[in-house]
Amino acid sequence: MRGWHIFTHSAGLVFRNLDAAFRISAVPYCAHIAAQIFLLLNPALLATTDVGTDIDATMGGALPQVEPLAYAIFFCLQFAAAIASLWIAVNWHRYVLLEEIPAGPVPPFRGDLVLGYFGRSVLIALLLVVALFTLAIPAGLLMTSMPGATLPLVLATVAGVLYVFLRLGVILPAGTLGRKLTLHNAWQATGAESGAIFALAVISVLGMTLVMIPNIVAGDSLSLLSTVYGLAVGWVVTMVGASLLTSLYGICVEGRTIA
């Protein structure tokens, strides 16, 4: 299956080149680690209301008291983690497509490319919101009549949104190479591989669902073990996700073939 072939090729780009992958991602990914450690030490940041208390009953419960500074630090760390993900993606695209390897332990931070990547990501995100609503409305109607099909319908909706992202997302690696690619051009360029990309979206959603099972079974998402597992999975998802876009750009736009 073509979609599975692209998926395994993209994952292989990471695991066959672990030295380069770690060199490109190790330092930026520390931002993710810092954010998760801070959350682990301040679990009240994600606490839900305790309905069993009679404090602030008008609001349905009481939230734990958290210093505003803690929230500020948390959001700053989350922002840094988001920028770090863009930093990693920019350098990984350039490594795979241009064979550009960082000279030192810290990958170059190309502010203009990261900013452009952010802007294009926001543009795609806005279109994905439209796609989500378009798919969620009929899915929601089906859920009301077939409650037992809720999970498959949710997964199908996510796969549909991811399909749109993968079709349009080839503009992201294009930007890191300094090449202009419009959304319309991206949609046209990926048209020949639309079936494979849909299969790729389904495979990715199923894969993400499987890797989430251990944390769901564990129950405590803020435990040390869950945090370590989440960081490891997050790194793999970040790298393989960047590789998927890189592969699709190479195949659909540059006309490359994969072994």
N, C-alpha and C positions, 0 to 999 in steps of 0.2 A: 504493500500500500504506500502510495506516494507520500501521504501525510506523515505516516510513521517513519518513512525514510528520512524526511526532512527533520523530524523531531530527533531521531537518533544521531543524525549528522550534527545537528546543533549542539546536543548534549556532548557529543564526542569532541567538538571543538574546545569545550571547557576541560573535560577530563583527560584528553590527550595532550593538553597544554597547561597542566596545572601550575607549572613554574611561572609562566607568563600570567596566568589568571590570578595567582596570589600576588604577584608583583604589581599588577594593575589595581587590584581590589583591596589588598590588606590594609593599607593606611586609610583610605576613604571609609572602609567598612567599620573602622573604629568608631565612627559617629553613630552607627546603628548599635554597636555594643554599648557605648556610653548611654544612649537613650534607654536601652533595655535594662541596664544596671540601675539607672536612676529610677525607673519604674518599679523594679524589683524592690528597691529600698523605700519606695513611697507608694505602696499599693493603694492607698486611699485616693490617689489621683483617678483611679478607674472604679472606685467603689460606687455601688448603686444604693438607692435609698433603702432604709430598713423600715418596711411597712409595719413591722410589729411595734415600733415605738410610737409614743403619743406626742413626741416633740414635733412641732411644725405639722400638725395633723392636716392642716388645710392643704399642704403640698403632698400629702400621701406618705410622709416619712421624713427622716432626717439624714442629711449627708454628713459624712465625717468632716471635721474641720481641717482644712488644708490651707497653709499659708499661700497668699497670692504669689509670693516669690517662687514657690515650688511649681506652680502652674506655669509661670513665666519661663523658668529653667526648662521645664518639660517641653513646652512648645518650641523653645529655641533649639533644643536637642533634636526634636522631630524635624524641624526645618533643616537643620544641619544634615540629618540623615537623608532627607529628600535630595538635597544638593549633592551629597556623596553618591547617591544612586546615579544621578546624571553624570557626575564626574567619572564613575566607573564605566558607564555605558559609552560615553564619548571615546574613552581610551580603548575600550574593548573593540568597538566598531573599527577604529583605526588600526588596531593590531591585526585583526582578522583580514580586513580588506586591503590594507597598505603594508602589512607586516612591520608595523611601527612598534618597536619594543622600547619601553621606558629605560633610560640609561641608569637610573638610580632606584633606590627603594621607594621613593615617592613619585608617583606618576605625575606628569605635567598637568597643571590645572589651567585649561584654556578657557578663560572666562567668557570670551565671545561665543565659543562653540557651546558651552554649557548654557549660557543665556538663550542662545538660539534654540537649543534642544528643549529648554523649559517652555519657551514661547510656542513652539510647534506642538509640544505635549499638551499644553492648555487648549490649543485649537482643536486637537483631536479629542480631548476630553469633553469639550462642549458638544461635539458631534456624537460622541458616545452616549451622552445624556439623552439626546434625541432618539438614538437607536434603542436605548434602554426602555424609554417610555413606549416607543412603538411596539416593542416585543412584550413588555410587561403587561400592557392592557389586555391583549387577548389571552395571555398566559394566566392572568389573574381571574378572568372570567371562567376559564377552564378549571381553575383550582376550586372555585366555588361550587361547581357541579361535580367535580371529581377530586375530593379532598385527598384521596389516596395517591393521587398523581402529583402532589405538591412538589416533592423533592425532584423527580425527573423534570418537571416543568421549570423549576428554578434553575437546575443545571443546564437545561436547554436554552434558557434565556441568557444565562451567563456565557454559554458557548457562542450564542449569536452575537453578543456584544463583542466578545473576544475576536470573533471572525472579522467584524468590521475594523477592529483595532489593527489586526494583523494585515489587512488589506491596505489600510491607510498609513500604518506605522512605518512603512519603508521610507517615508520622507525623513525619518529621524536619522538613520545612518547616512542618508544622502547629505543631510546638513552637516554632519561631522566631517565629511570629505570636501565641504565647500561647494557642493553641487546643488543647484536649485531643482526641486521636484515638487510640483503642485499636487494638491490632494486629488485633483481630477486625473493627472498623469499617473499618480500612484495607483488609483483604482483601475485605470486602464492597463497598466503594466502588470498588475497582479491577476488580471482577469483570466489569463490562460491557466493559472494554477488555482482557480477559485475552489475547485473540488478538493484539492489537496490541502488548501488552507482551512477549509471547513473541517476536514478530518483532523487537521493539526489543532484547531481550536477545541474540538471534542476531546482529543487525547490530552491536551493541556489541562482542561477542566477536570477530567477524571483523575489525572495525576495529582493535581492540587487537592482534590477531595481525599485521595488516599493518604497523602502525607499529613493531612489535618487530623486523621483518625486518632493517632496516639495522644495528641493533646486533648481531644474530645473525651477519650476514654479516661485520661488522667484526671480530668475535671478541674484541676487548679492550674489555670494558664499562667499564674504569676509565681509558680514554684521555681526553684533553681533549675531543676531538670527540664521543665517545660521551656524555660527561658533559653537554656543552652540549645535545646532541640530546635526551638523557633529560630534562633540566630543561624544555626547550621542550615536549616531548610531555607531561610531567607536568603542566605548567600547563594545557594544553588539556584533558587528561583531567579535571583537578580542576574546571575551570570548566564543561565540557560535562556532566560527571557531576552537578554540582549543578543544572544547568539541566534535566536529564532529570527529576530528582525534582520540581523546581519545576513543570515542565510537567504531569507526571502529577498532582500535587496540584491544580493549577488546573483540569485537565480532569475528573478523577474526583471530586474533593471539592467544588470550588467551582462546577463546571458551566460552566467557561469553554470557549470555542471557539477554535480556532487557524486562522489564515488559510491 
